[in-house]
Amino acid sequence: FFQADDGIRDPLWSRGLGDVYKRQLVPRVGGFEGGTVTWAPTNITYGHNNRSAQFRLPQNRYCIENRAADMTMNVYLALSMTISAAIEGIENKIHPGKPTDQDLYNMSDSEFKKLGIKRLPRNLLLAIEALKKDKLSDEVLGPVMKKSLLAYKNDEWERYHQAVTDWEVKEYLRLY
């Protein structure tokens, strides 16, 4: 799909990628705890064989690798959003911008700002807010599914904050 007859990446790949990385579907509250500890991406950008970018274009195959995907996500919802976003990007000729081929973990906030690189949602609540505003998700998921998903994820966020974590016990119990 992304390989032209001459063996070079087809220009359509960039348009597909141009809209895909606007949409974030992190499935659970713990899906935001990656960062540099697990080499999970933290910023919305792409790069050629760049493992620190959310989207990686591997050198050894013609594909777009979404490194922010989580094994606990609903693959049907994620795939439907990804394919729909790719099609929208191709149809609307959305260009993804220049690739980021440097180590994103060693870049400063000012460098991100200069390059126009945005951060992935830092928690489930921010991802919920982004999904609420996403017009494509209205079409792809439909009103009933989107409303149900948002309600469930809001409930998950609230339940998460009712629990006392091991970190909190270790951090604060010693003070009292």
N, C-alpha and C positions, 0 to 999 in steps of 0.2 A: 504493500500500500504506500509506503513512504519512499520507495526506491524507484528512481527514474530508469529509463532504458540504458542510460550510460553508466549506471552504478552509483550515481551521486544522489543525495537526498532530493526528493521531489519538492518543489516549492510549496506544495499543499501542506506539508507537515508543519511549516511555521505558522500558517494561518490556523490550523487546527489547534496548535499549542497556544496560540494567541488568546483564545477564549477559555481554554481548559483551566489555566491556572488562576482564573478569577474565582473558581468555585472550590470550596473546601468542605469535605465530608469526613471529619474525624469522628469516629463512632462512639467514643466513651470518654468519660472524664479523665481517665489515666492516659489517654492517647496524646495528651499534651505535655507529658512529663519527660519527653525524649531529650531534645537539645543535644549539646555536645557530649553528654554522658554516654549516649547510645549511638552517636553519629547520625541521628535523625535530623532532617533539615529543619531550619527555623525560619527561613525566608522564602518568599514567593519569587522564584526566578528559575532559569534553566541554564544548563551549561553542557558543553561537550565532554562527556565522560567525567563530569564533576559530581562526586559523591556528596558534596556539601550542599548542592542545589536541590530544590524540591523536585524539579524535573531534570532528568539526566538523559542525554542522548548518547548511548553506549557506542563505542567505536567499532565493536565487533558484530553489531546487528542493527537493522533498521527498525527502531521502535522509539517510543517515548516512555520512559520509566518514571512513574510517579512514586517518589521516595517517601511521601508523607502518608501514603496509604497504610492502613492498620489492619492486621489480620482479623480483628474482631468486627470489622465493618460489614454491613450488609452489601455483599458484592453486587447484587442486582441493582440496588439503588445507586451505588457508586459507579457501576459500569454504565447505567442509563444516563446519569448526569455527565459522565466523562465523554461518552459518544455524542450526546446532544450538544455539549459545549464545543467539541471538535467540529461538528457539522456547522454550528452557528459561526464559529471562527472562520471556517472555509467560505461559507456563503457571504459573510460580511467582510471578508478579506482583512481580518484583524491580525496585525503583525505583532509578534511577541516582544519586539525590541531586540537589542543585542544580547548575545549569551554572556553569562558571567562565568568565566573560566578560572577564577581564582578561589582560594580557600575562604569561604564565607565565614568560617568560625574565627578567623583572624582579622576581620574587617570591623571598622568602627561604625557607629551610628551615622556619623557625618559622611562616610564613604557610601553607606547604603542610601542616604538621602540624595547625594550627588548622582548616583546611578539610577535613582527612582525605584529602588528595590523595597518592597513592603514586607512586613513581618507576617508570618502565619499567625492565626489566632492563638493567643497564649493560654487560653482555657476554653472550656466547653461553652461558657456563657457568651464569649465573644464569637464563637463559631455559630451559636444559635442565632445571635443578632445578625450575622452575615447571611445566614440561610433565610431569615425572615425577609431580608431586603432583595434577595436574588429572584429576579423576574423569571429567569429560565426554569428555576425549580418549580414555579407555579404551573408551568406547562408540562414539565416532565413528570413530576410527582402527582399533580392534580391536587385540588383543594383539600380533599378528605385525607389523603396520605400525608400531605405536608402538614396539615393541622395536627394530625395524630403524632407524627414524628416530632414536631416542635413541642407538643404537650409532654410526650414521653421524655424528651431530652431536658426540658425544664424541670420535670419531676426528678430526673436523675441528678441534676445539678443541686437541687434542694436537698435530696437525700445524702449526697456526698458531703454537704456542709453540716450534717447532723452527726457525723462520725468523728471521733477523736482518733487521730493517726498516731502511729508509733513515733514519728518525728516530733509531733507536738508534745507527747509525753516526755521524750528525752530532752527536748529543748526547754520546756517550761516547768516541768515538775521539780527540777532541781532548784528553782528559784523560790519555791513556796514551802 
